[in-house]
Amino acid sequence: MKTFIYVLLGLISIEINAQCWQSISAGNNHILAVKNDGTLWAWGSNNYGKCGPSFQNYTNTPTQVGSENNWLKASPAIYHSMALKTNGNLHGWGQNIFGNIGIGTSGINNAMIPFSSQIGNSNWTNIACGNNFTIAINSNGTLWGWGDNSQGQLGDGTTLLKAIPTQIGTSNNWQKIATGYYKGYGIKLDGTLWTWGINFQTQIGTSNDWEIITRDYAIKNNGSLWNISNVPYQIGSDTNWISISKNYQGNHQLALKSDGTLWSWGENTFGELGDGTNINKTAPVQIGTNSNWNFISAGEKYSLALNSNGQLWAWGLNVFGQLGDGSFTDKNTPTLINCSTALELNDINFDNYLKIYPNPANKLIKIDTKSIESINRIYILNITGQRISEYEKNTTEINIEKLENGIYFILIDSEKGNHVSKFIKI
């Protein structure tokens, strides 16, 4: 038995130290991320269930969402989340008062949609969430939107709420999209840049050499960086910018240059620029000296970045645990976020205090916790130590029908230590 425990801990250690992040996306105060194995993870504030099932109100370490492993990208908003699978399926969950999930319902009686509801058919290629609205690109190049439209943010020339995906215009050459708080942006295949909100889609400027788009900023294919919130004007004179990110509510920006360096500017009250200070910056400043950054995402008063090793770094406001480092303390320099199980498995003991039956099982397992005192939470882990489900301390029965066949572990986190028992799903 001790040998088995050592093997399990070895597997968990490998998982904790793995550099396995594929993509990240920062919402208002929660994060969605996809690992290299296609699993979906979330952390931060979970109001309206926007992180996923069985989450606490605030989760300050990366926690797996569901058990599926075919996720491609995700887009968190203020109160809802959308995520795209590799097969083109689009799913949404969280607040739905304005029909922002896109399943045909809205209003206070449909305020929360549980993880995860499929949206339309399997033909989506891109997704972007704004404040209570969503826009997406179909595989045929058409643009669609749904949710709140009170400010014309869906771009159809009306202010009518849309509770299901509704095609915006007739163009079928959309390539990239982004959202502001009440605005939408897009780049077409011909390199033209467009925006909408209050009225129909309007082309920004006359250039047709735009390549990268985010909220209020864009990059041309010559590497120049531009502010596009009103009349386009160039930021500085550098022509080696390759990526830009701004949160739709925040007032700070992140950007990458072609040499792999990371830059930021704007408000810095909570250290969201990552330069080791809390002083605002009006022009881009380099963050650290590393030159291996390749992905960025700006949240509301906090920042996330991936480097070429797949390591995830976070800094800024952390009141909801959105940095994912296991604390609620703000950081003003990049802090490494381990690709972890979101659970410290110290002093694990396989003992007779925790009984699971039937075992093996197909649909339901029952947990006998009568001999365990002061339980905090109950978790299901997979064979690599990833935490895939979380339950209240008084849980005595768990439905395992959606789990794939294999070996799993029940872990009881109590004030007197952790208790683990194995079960088999058949």
QUIQUIHU-V258477 format. One record per residue. SS is DSSP state (H for helix, E for strand, L for the rest). Layout:
((SS) (SS))
//
This chain:
((L) (H) (H) (H) (H) (H) (H) (H) (H) (H) (H) (H) (H) (H) (H) (H) (H) (L) (L) (L) (E) (E) (E) (E) (E) (E) (L) (L) (L) (E) (E) (E) (E) (E) (E) (L) (L) (L) (L) (E) (E) (E) (E) (E) (E) (L) (H) (H) (H) (L) (L) (L) (L) (L) (L) (L) (L) (E) (E) (E) (E) (E) (E) (E) (L) (L) (L) (L) (L) (L) (E) (E) (E) (E) (E) (E) (L) (L) (L) (E) (E) (E) (E) (E) (E) (L) (L) (L) (L) (E) (E) (E) (E) (E) (E) (L) (L) (L) (L) (L) (L) (L) (E) (L) (L) (L) (L) (H) (H) (H) (L) (E) (E) (E) (E) (E) (E) (E) (L) (L) (L) (L) (L) (E) (E) (E) (E) (E) (E) (L) (L) (L) (E) (E) (E) (E) (E) (E) (L) (L) (L) (L) (E) (E) (E) (E) (E) (L) (L) (L) (L) (L) (L) (L) (L) (L) (L) (L) (L) (L) (L) (E) (E) (E) (E) (E) (E) (L) (L) (L) (L) (L) (L) (E) (E) (E) (E) (E) (E) (L) (L) (L) (L) (E) (E) (E) (E) (E) (L) (L) (L) (L) (E) (E) (E) (E) (L) (L) (L) (L) (L) (E) (E) (L) (L) (L) (L) (L) (L) (E) (E) (E) (E) (E) (L) (L) (E) (E) (E) (E) (L) (L) (L) (L) (E) (E) (E) (L) (L) (L) (L) (L) (E) (E) (L) (L) (L) (L) (L) (L) (E) (E) (E) (E) (E) (E) (L) (L) (L) (L) (L) (E) (E) (E) (E) (E) (E) (L) (L) (L) (L) (E) (E) (E) (E) (E) (L) (L) (L) (L) (L) (L) (L) (L) (E) (L) (L) (L) (L) (L) (E) (E) (E) (E) (E) (E) (L) (L) (L) (L) (L) (L) (E) (E) (E) (E) (E) (E) (L) (L) (L) (E) (E) (E) (E) (E) (E) (L) (L) (L) (L) (E) (E) (E) (E) (E) (L) (L) (L) (L) (L) (L) (L) (L) (E) (L) (L) (L) (L) (L) (E) (E) (E) (E) (E) (E) (E) (L) (L) (L) (L) (L) (L) (L) (L) (L) (L) (L) (E) (E) (L) (L) (L) (L) (E) (E) (E) (L) (L) (L) (E) (L) (L) (E) (E) (E) (E) (E) (L) (L) (L) (L) (L) (L) (E) (E) (E) (E) (E) (E) (E) (L) (L) (L) (L) (L) (E) (E) (E) (E) (E) (L) (L) (L) (L) (L) (E) (E) (E) (L) (L) (L) (L) (L) (L) (E) (E) (E) (E) (E) (E) (E) (E) (E) (L) (L) (E) (E) (E) (E) (E) (E) (E) (E) (E) (L))
//
